[in-house]
Amino acid sequence: GGGERARARGGRCHHATATTLTSPHRFNPPALEQLWLNDNPLLEELPSEIEFCKQLRVLDLRRTALSKLPREMGRLKKLIEIDLRETPFAAATGVGATDTDGLVESIARKDRRENHRLEMLEKVVNGVYREVADTREGQYLIPELVQAVCDEFTDLDELRNVVRNCDRLFPTELRQARNPRRAAKRLHDDFTALRRQNEKKKLSAELELKLRAIYYDVIEPESVEGIIKGIYQGDWAVEKELELEDIHFLIKNAPRLFPDDPETITGPGIRSAVWALQQSLTDDREEVIAKVKLAIMSNLYPDREPADVEAVARAVGKLFERDAFATKKELEEMKKLAADASLHFPAEFQLAQENPQAVRMSFKRASAASAAMGM
């Protein structure tokens, strides 16, 4: 097959049918940089051996019958141009001759996901379900369960961790997985709990170091573990438990949250201090948003609905946030933005609604200019 003549621009090139990809005597796949398979109306799929074309940079698949691409294409790290115009694949996906990087990355994700699925299947067949893998139920149910688990985890890093911890996460009795979707959901819940537990242990070590730094000359090192235990444990029927995000907050703001005298530290006291500081920072954020709203409503948009103006102020404020709770820098910038609102917000309200990023960019440019002038 073939229509157009191909000319190499730099590296090795080849104009071929798909069958030549698996014929080493025809050309050398590892050295190939450009490959034209265009105008082959009978070409319905590419062979998985395409992955051996490690130097491939340009791939022309125009006017072929391709409706799908092999996942192995995601391993071609040097591919910069794929032309799929006038193919069933392009008609179905909208992908033609643009965004090669995005297409290759999408294929690579599918490839990694399939590799995780195959590895997971192998591990559970040879591990937790080795006694039942050859039974009729095992041959049917194990692949179904593995697929359900893969569908449950959209994040590839999480899926990789599931593969690593198959023996700990999969139900020990296969009969517990006769509803694969439900079993996969339970596994996901167990995975989340296990991950949070492990993260909590890591944060405990960080918190211990922080406390030793704060009380380095007034506290016995062995008592720090008891303090942390008291912070982590409580009566959750009457009190809210610290989540991972709250523990991160506690570590970050430890000097503000722990008392001067370590003898007065209590678990409930520290937890109350966390909630109080978080509420205070939330109130501070609301206060500066209200200042921005008042400034732009008074000076720029007096004829607009207050709720609409507030929505703009919040959209802009969101762009200044650096953390879940207000930081000193954020509050300072928002106060300055309120004072100089007329300089940064557009006169037309619709523009402010459609492009709050422009307000943030205007503020950043002005701040950079002031810094350069030493103001």
C-alpha positions as CSV (number, residue, x, y, z in Angstrom):
1,G,0.0,0.0,0.0
2,G,1.1,3.6,-0.3
3,G,0.3,6.8,-2.0
4,E,2.5,9.7,-1.2
5,R,6.3,9.5,-1.7
6,A,8.2,10.1,1.6
7,R,11.4,12.1,1.9
8,A,13.6,11.9,5.0
9,R,14.3,15.2,6.7
10,G,17.3,14.3,8.9
11,G,16.9,10.8,10.2
12,R,15.9,7.4,8.9
13,C,12.5,7.2,7.2
14,H,10.2,4.5,5.8
15,H,7.0,4.5,3.8
16,A,5.4,1.1,4.4
17,T,2.5,-1.1,5.2
18,A,1.9,-2.1,8.8
19,T,3.2,-5.6,8.2
20,T,6.7,-4.3,7.6
21,L,6.8,-3.3,11.3
22,T,7.2,-6.9,12.2
23,S,9.7,-7.7,9.4
24,P,13.2,-6.9,10.7
25,H,14.8,-7.8,7.4
26,R,12.8,-5.0,5.7
27,F,14.2,-2.2,7.9
28,N,15.6,-1.5,11.3
29,P,12.8,-0.4,13.7
30,P,15.1,0.9,16.5
31,A,16.7,3.4,14.1
32,L,13.5,4.6,12.4
33,E,12.7,8.2,12.9
34,Q,9.9,8.8,10.4
35,L,7.2,6.4,9.3
36,W,4.5,6.9,6.7
37,L,1.7,4.4,6.7
38,N,-0.8,6.8,5.0
39,D,-3.1,5.8,2.2
40,N,-3.4,2.2,3.3
41,P,-7.2,1.8,3.3
42,L,-6.9,-1.8,4.6
43,L,-4.8,-0.9,7.6
44,E,-7.2,-1.3,10.6
45,E,-4.7,-1.6,13.4
46,L,-1.1,-1.1,14.3
47,P,0.9,-4.1,15.8
48,S,2.1,-3.9,19.3
49,E,5.6,-4.1,18.0
50,I,5.4,-0.4,17.2
51,E,7.0,0.1,20.6
52,F,10.3,-1.1,19.2
53,C,10.6,2.0,17.1
54,K,12.3,3.8,19.9
55,Q,13.6,6.7,17.8
56,L,10.3,7.3,16.0
57,R,9.5,11.0,15.8
58,V,6.9,11.3,13.0
59,L,4.1,8.9,12.2
60,D,1.7,9.5,9.3
61,L,-1.5,7.5,9.5
62,R,-3.8,9.6,7.2
63,R,-6.5,7.9,5.2
64,T,-6.2,4.5,6.9
65,A,-8.9,2.4,8.5
66,L,-7.5,2.8,12.0
67,S,-10.1,2.9,14.7
68,K,-7.8,2.4,17.7
69,L,-4.2,2.7,18.7
70,P,-2.1,0.1,20.6
71,R,-1.3,1.0,24.1
72,E,2.3,0.3,23.4
73,M,2.5,3.5,21.5
74,G,2.6,5.3,24.8
75,R,6.1,4.0,25.2
76,L,7.4,6.1,22.3
77,K,9.0,8.9,24.2
78,K,10.4,10.8,21.2
79,L,7.2,10.9,19.1
80,I,6.3,14.5,18.3
81,E,3.9,14.2,15.4
82,I,1.1,11.9,14.7
83,D,-1.2,12.6,11.7
84,L,-4.5,10.8,12.0
85,R,-6.7,12.9,9.7
86,E,-9.4,11.1,7.7
87,T,-9.4,8.0,9.9
88,P,-12.2,6.4,11.9
89,F,-10.1,7.1,15.0
90,A,-10.1,10.8,14.2
91,A,-13.8,10.8,13.5
92,A,-14.6,9.1,16.8
93,T,-12.2,11.1,19.0
94,G,-11.8,14.4,17.3
95,V,-8.0,13.9,17.2
96,G,-6.5,14.8,13.9
97,A,-3.0,16.3,13.5
98,T,-2.8,18.3,16.7
99,D,-1.9,17.7,20.4
100,T,0.5,14.8,19.8
101,D,1.8,15.1,23.3
102,G,-1.6,14.9,24.8
103,L,-2.5,11.8,22.7
104,V,0.7,10.0,23.6
105,E,0.2,10.8,27.3
106,S,-3.3,9.5,27.1
107,I,-2.2,6.3,25.5
108,A,0.7,6.0,28.0
109,R,-1.8,6.2,30.9
110,K,-3.9,3.4,29.4
111,D,-0.7,1.4,29.0
112,R,0.3,1.9,32.6
113,R,-3.2,1.1,33.8
114,E,-3.3,-2.1,31.8
115,N,0.1,-3.1,33.2
116,H,-1.1,-2.5,36.7
117,R,-4.1,-4.7,36.0
118,L,-2.0,-7.5,34.7
119,E,0.4,-7.3,37.6
120,M,-2.5,-7.2,40.1
121,L,-4.1,-10.2,38.5
122,E,-0.9,-12.2,38.6
123,K,-0.2,-11.2,42.3
124,V,-3.7,-12.2,43.6
125,V,-3.7,-15.5,41.5
126,N,-0.4,-16.5,42.9
127,G,-1.0,-15.0,46.3
128,V,-4.2,-14.5,48.3
129,Y,-6.3,-16.6,45.9
130,R,-3.8,-19.3,44.8
131,E,-5.9,-22.1,46.4
132,V,-9.0,-21.2,44.4
133,A,-7.5,-19.7,41.3
134,D,-8.0,-22.8,39.2
135,T,-11.6,-23.4,40.3
136,R,-14.5,-22.4,38.0
137,E,-15.5,-19.6,40.4
138,G,-11.9,-18.4,40.7
139,Q,-11.4,-18.3,36.9
140,Y,-14.5,-16.2,36.5
141,L,-14.6,-14.1,39.6
142,I,-10.9,-13.1,40.1
143,P,-10.5,-11.3,36.8
144,E,-13.9,-9.6,37.4
145,L,-12.8,-8.4,40.9
146,V,-9.4,-7.2,39.6
147,Q,-11.2,-5.2,36.8
148,A,-13.6,-3.7,39.3
149,V,-10.8,-2.6,41.5
150,C,-9.0,-1.0,38.6
151,D,-12.2,0.8,37.7
152,E,-12.6,2.0,41.3
153,F,-9.2,3.7,41.3
154,T,-8.8,6.5,38.8
155,D,-5.5,7.7,40.2
156,L,-2.6,5.7,38.8
157,D,-0.4,6.2,41.8
158,E,-3.1,4.9,44.1
159,L,-3.6,1.9,41.8
160,R,0.1,1.2,41.9
161,N,0.0,1.2,45.7
162,V,-2.9,-1.2,45.6
163,V,-0.8,-3.6,43.5
164,R,1.9,-3.4,46.0
165,N,-0.4,-4.1,48.9
166,C,-2.7,-6.8,47.3
167,D,-2.3,-9.3,50.1
168,R,-3.3,-6.8,52.7
169,L,-6.2,-5.2,50.8
170,F,-8.0,-8.0,48.9
171,P,-10.6,-10.0,50.9
172,T,-9.1,-13.2,52.1
173,E,-12.1,-15.3,51.1
174,L,-13.1,-15.1,47.4
175,R,-16.8,-15.6,48.4
176,Q,-16.6,-12.1,50.0
177,A,-16.2,-10.7,46.5
178,R,-19.1,-12.3,44.7
179,N,-20.3,-8.8,44.1
180,P,-17.1,-7.4,42.6
181,R,-18.2,-3.8,42.5
182,R,-19.2,-3.7,46.1
183,A,-16.0,-5.6,47.1
184,A,-14.0,-3.0,45.1
185,K,-15.7,-0.2,46.9
186,R,-14.9,-1.7,50.3
187,L,-11.3,-2.2,49.2
188,H,-11.1,1.4,48.3
189,D,-12.4,2.4,51.7
190,D,-9.8,0.2,53.4
191,F,-7.1,1.6,51.2
192,T,-8.0,5.2,52.1
193,A,-8.1,4.3,55.8
194,L,-4.7,2.5,55.6
195,R,-3.2,5.4,53.7
196,R,-4.4,7.9,56.3
197,Q,-3.1,5.7,59.1
198,N,0.3,5.6,57.5
199,E,0.3,9.3,56.8
200,K,-0.7,9.9,60.4
201,K,2.3,8.0,61.6
202,K,4.6,10.1,59.5
203,L,3.0,13.3,60.8
204,S,3.5,12.0,64.4
205,A,7.2,12.0,63.8
206,E,7.1,15.5,62.3
207,L,5.1,16.7,65.3
208,E,7.5,15.1,67.7
209,L,10.4,17.0,66.2
210,K,8.4,20.2,66.3
211,L,7.6,19.8,70.0
212,R,11.2,19.0,70.9
213,A,12.3,22.1,69.1
214,I,9.7,24.3,70.9
215,Y,10.3,22.8,74.4
216,Y,13.9,21.6,73.9
217,D,15.1,22.7,77.3
218,V,12.0,22.3,79.4
219,I,10.5,19.0,78.5
220,E,11.6,15.4,78.8
221,P,11.9,13.8,75.3
222,E,10.1,10.6,76.5
223,S,7.0,12.7,77.5
224,V,6.5,14.0,73.9
225,E,5.1,10.7,72.8
226,G,2.4,10.9,75.5
227,I,1.5,14.4,74.5
228,I,1.0,13.4,70.8
229,K,-1.1,10.4,71.9
230,G,-3.3,12.7,73.9
231,I,-3.8,15.0,70.9
232,Y,-4.6,12.1,68.6
233,Q,-7.0,10.3,71.0
234,G,-10.3,11.6,72.4
235,D,-14.0,10.9,72.8
236,W,-15.2,11.4,69.2
237,A,-18.8,11.0,70.2
238,V,-18.7,14.5,71.7
239,E,-15.7,16.0,70.0
240,K,-14.5,16.3,66.4
241,E,-11.4,14.3,65.5
242,L,-8.3,15.9,64.0
243,E,-8.1,15.0,60.3
244,L,-4.9,14.7,58.4
245,E,-5.3,18.3,57.1
246,D,-5.8,19.5,60.7
247,I,-2.6,17.8,61.8
248,H,-0.7,19.4,58.9
249,F,-2.2,22.7,60.1
250,L,-1.1,21.9,63.7
251,I,2.5,21.2,62.7
252,K,2.7,24.4,60.6
253,N,1.2,26.6,63.3
254,A,2.7,24.8,66.4
255,P,4.3,27.9,67.9
256,R,1.0,29.7,67.9
257,L,-1.0,26.7,69.2
258,F,1.1,25.2,72.0
259,P,1.3,27.0,75.4
260,D,4.5,28.3,76.9
261,D,4.3,25.8,79.7
262,P,4.3,22.2,78.5
263,E,2.8,21.0,81.8
264,T,-0.5,22.7,80.7
265,I,-0.8,20.8,77.4
266,T,-3.9,18.6,77.0
267,G,-5.3,16.9,74.0
268,P,-8.7,18.7,74.2
269,G,-6.9,22.0,74.7
270,I,-4.8,21.7,71.6
271,R,-7.6,20.5,69.5
272,S,-9.7,23.4,70.7
273,A,-6.8,25.8,69.8
274,V,-6.7,24.3,66.3
275,W,-10.4,24.8,65.7
276,A,-10.2,28.4,67.1
277,L,-7.3,29.4,65.0
278,Q,-8.8,27.9,61.9
279,Q,-12.0,29.8,62.5
280,S,-10.1,33.0,63.2
281,L,-8.2,32.7,59.9
282,T,-11.5,31.9,58.1
283,D,-13.0,35.1,59.6
284,D,-10.0,37.1,58.5
285,R,-10.4,35.8,55.0
286,E,-14.1,36.7,54.9
287,E,-13.2,40.2,56.2
288,V,-10.8,41.0,53.4
289,I,-13.2,39.7,50.8
290,A,-15.8,42.0,52.3
291,K,-13.4,44.9,52.0
292,V,-12.7,44.2,48.3
293,K,-16.5,43.8,47.7
294,L,-17.2,47.2,49.3
295,A,-14.3,48.9,47.4
296,I,-15.4,47.7,44.0
297,M,-19.1,48.2,44.6
298,S,-18.6,51.8,45.9
299,N,-16.1,52.9,43.2
300,L,-16.7,50.7,40.1
301,Y,-20.0,48.8,40.1
302,P,-22.5,50.7,42.2
303,D,-25.4,49.7,39.9
304,R,-24.7,45.9,40.2
305,E,-26.4,43.4,42.5
306,P,-24.5,43.0,45.7
307,A,-24.5,39.2,45.3
308,D,-22.9,39.5,41.9
309,V,-20.3,41.8,43.1
310,E,-19.5,39.5,46.0
311,A,-19.1,36.6,43.6
312,V,-16.5,38.6,41.7
313,A,-14.7,39.5,44.9
314,R,-14.6,35.8,45.9
315,A,-13.4,34.7,42.5
316,V,-10.5,37.1,42.7
317,G,-9.8,36.3,46.3
318,K,-9.6,32.6,45.4
319,L,-6.6,33.4,43.2
320,F,-4.7,35.0,46.1
321,E,-5.2,31.9,48.4
322,R,-2.0,29.9,49.2
323,D,-3.5,27.5,51.7
324,A,-6.8,26.1,53.0
325,F,-6.7,28.9,55.6
326,A,-5.7,32.5,55.2
327,T,-2.0,33.3,55.3
328,K,-0.4,36.5,56.4
329,K,0.7,37.2,52.8
330,E,-2.7,36.6,51.4
331,L,-4.4,39.0,53.9
332,E,-1.8,41.7,53.2
333,E,-2.3,41.4,49.5
334,M,-6.1,41.4,49.7
335,K,-6.0,44.5,51.9
336,K,-3.8,46.3,49.4
337,L,-6.0,45.1,46.5
338,A,-9.1,46.6,48.3
339,A,-7.2,49.9,48.7
340,D,-6.1,50.0,45.0
341,A,-9.2,48.3,43.5
342,S,-9.7,51.0,40.9
343,L,-6.2,50.3,39.5
344,H,-6.7,46.6,39.0
345,F,-10.4,45.9,38.4
346,P,-11.8,46.7,34.9
347,A,-14.4,49.4,34.5
348,E,-16.7,46.9,32.7
349,F,-18.3,44.5,35.2
350,Q,-18.7,41.7,32.7
351,L,-14.9,41.7,32.1
352,A,-14.3,41.3,35.9
353,Q,-16.8,38.4,35.9
354,E,-15.3,36.6,32.9
355,N,-11.6,37.1,33.7
356,P,-10.7,37.5,37.4
357,Q,-7.2,36.3,36.5
358,A,-6.6,39.6,34.8
359,V,-7.1,41.4,38.2
360,R,-4.6,39.1,39.8
361,M,-2.1,39.7,37.0
362,S,-2.5,43.5,37.2
363,F,-1.9,43.3,41.0
364,K,1.2,41.1,40.5
365,R,2.6,43.5,37.8
366,A,2.1,46.5,40.1
367,S,3.7,44.7,43.0
368,A,6.7,43.7,40.9
369,A,7.1,47.3,39.7
370,S,6.9,48.6,43.3
371,A,9.5,46.1,44.4
372,A,11.8,47.1,41.6
373,M,11.5,50.7,42.6
374,G,12.2,49.9,46.2
375,M,8.9,51.0,47.4
